[in-house]
Amino acid sequence: MANEQLSNSTIFPLGQKVDPNYFIGDAYLQMVFTDPTPLNAPIGNVTFAPGARNNWHTHKVGQVLLVTGGEGWYQEEGKPAQLIKTGDVVNIQPNVKHWHGATKDSWFVHLAITPGQTDWLEAVDDEAYSKL
């Protein structure tokens, strides 16, 4: 597997396994910032094992992803999936239905800046994912 060294995450601890109701595969979350002042924009370090991904979801206020390791996918509803890599920044507008996660053969780590509420939706279809 590519980027196997990321199995221990990057600069932050690996964290706890995420809720399997909202993710497929092994993914881990370490919250690195939760203070409501001054910005009220929690930051989580998310580590995805190869093939792991979250469900489709939206954010009321939007979200920013800062890719810190590996290779992953980001897809908005109705658009083709985009390969994202270390150093990429994804600016997700409010209420845009999307998902993100690792490629089939690489670990993937990002910081997620997520003010406001997340609304979780259906899982990403295995058949569609396997074609990426």
matplotlib code that plots the C-alpha trace (Angstrom):
import matplotlib.pyplot as plt

x = [0.0, 1.2, 2.0, 1.9, 3.8, 0.6, -1.0, 0.3, -1.2, 1.0, 1.9, -1.1, -2.1, -4.1, -7.1, -10.2, -11.9, -14.8, -18.5, -19.1, -22.6, -21.0, -17.8, -16.9, -13.6, -11.1, -10.9, -9.7, -10.4, -8.2, -9.8, -7.0, -9.0, -12.4, -12.4, -15.5, -13.5, -12.6, -13.7, -15.9, -14.3, -13.4, -10.4, -10.2, -7.3, -8.8, -6.8, -8.2, -6.9, -6.8, -10.3, -11.9, -14.3, -17.0, -20.7, -22.2, -22.8, -23.3, -22.1, -24.4, -21.5, -19.1, -15.8, -12.1, -9.9, -6.1, -4.5, -1.4, -0.6, -1.3, -3.8, -7.6, -10.7, -13.1, -16.4, -19.3, -22.7, -23.1, -19.4, -16.5, -14.3, -11.0, -7.8, -6.4, -2.8, -0.5, -0.6, -4.0, -6.7, -10.4, -12.8, -16.3, -19.2, -22.2, -24.8, -22.8, -23.4, -20.0, -17.7, -14.0, -11.7, -8.6, -7.8, -8.0, -4.3, -3.1, -3.5, -4.9, -4.8, -6.4, -7.3, -10.9, -12.0, -15.7, -17.7, -21.4, -23.5, -22.8, -25.7, -24.8, -26.5, -26.2, -23.0, -20.9, -21.9, -19.2, -19.5, -19.0, -16.1, -14.4, -14.4, -12.2]
y = [0.0, 3.5, 5.9, 3.1, 5.5, 7.5, 4.7, 6.5, 9.8, 12.8, 15.3, 14.7, 11.5, 9.0, 9.5, 7.3, 5.2, 7.2, 6.3, 3.5, 4.9, 7.7, 6.0, 3.0, 1.3, 2.3, 6.0, 7.9, 11.3, 13.4, 16.8, 19.3, 22.5, 22.8, 26.2, 28.2, 31.5, 33.4, 31.6, 28.7, 26.5, 23.1, 21.4, 17.6, 15.5, 12.7, 9.6, 7.2, 3.7, 2.7, 2.4, 4.3, 7.1, 9.1, 9.1, 11.8, 14.9, 18.6, 21.4, 24.3, 26.8, 25.0, 23.3, 23.5, 20.5, 20.8, 17.6, 16.7, 13.3, 10.6, 10.6, 10.7, 11.6, 14.5, 14.6, 16.9, 15.6, 15.7, 16.3, 13.9, 12.9, 14.8, 13.2, 15.2, 15.0, 16.3, 20.1, 20.5, 22.7, 22.0, 24.9, 23.4, 25.8, 25.7, 23.0, 21.3, 17.5, 15.8, 13.0, 12.5, 9.6, 7.6, 6.1, 2.3, 1.9, 4.9, 6.1, 9.7, 12.4, 15.8, 18.5, 19.4, 22.9, 22.6, 25.4, 24.7, 21.6, 18.5, 16.6, 13.0, 11.3, 8.0, 5.9, 6.3, 3.5, 0.7, 0.2, 3.9, 4.1, 1.0, 2.7, 5.6]
z = [0.0, -0.8, 2.0, 4.6, 7.0, 7.3, 9.2, 12.3, 10.9, 10.2, 12.9, 15.1, 16.9, 15.0, 17.2, 17.6, 15.0, 13.5, 13.7, 11.2, 10.5, 8.5, 7.1, 5.0, 6.0, 8.7, 9.4, 12.5, 13.9, 16.3, 17.1, 17.2, 17.9, 19.5, 21.2, 20.2, 20.5, 18.5, 15.3, 16.3, 13.6, 14.9, 13.2, 13.0, 11.7, 9.8, 8.7, 6.1, 5.5, 1.8, 0.5, 3.4, 2.8, 4.4, 3.3, 1.2, 3.4, 3.5, 5.8, 6.7, 6.8, 4.4, 5.1, 4.2, 3.8, 4.0, 2.7, 4.8, 3.5, 0.9, -2.0, -1.8, -3.7, -3.3, -5.2, -5.3, -6.4, -10.2, -10.8, -11.5, -8.5, -8.2, -7.1, -4.2, -2.8, -0.1, -0.2, -1.8, -0.3, -1.0, -0.3, 0.1, -0.2, 2.2, 1.6, -1.3, -1.2, -1.3, 0.0, 0.5, 1.3, 0.5, -2.9, -3.1, -2.5, -0.5, 3.1, 3.1, 5.8, 5.9, 8.4, 8.2, 9.3, 9.9, 11.4, 11.8, 11.4, 9.2, 7.8, 7.0, 4.0, 2.2, 1.7, -1.4, -3.8, -3.8, -7.6, -8.3, -5.9, -7.4, -10.9, -9.6]

ax = plt.figure().add_subplot(projection="3d")
ax.plot(x, y, z, "-o")
ax.set_aspect("equal")
plt.show()
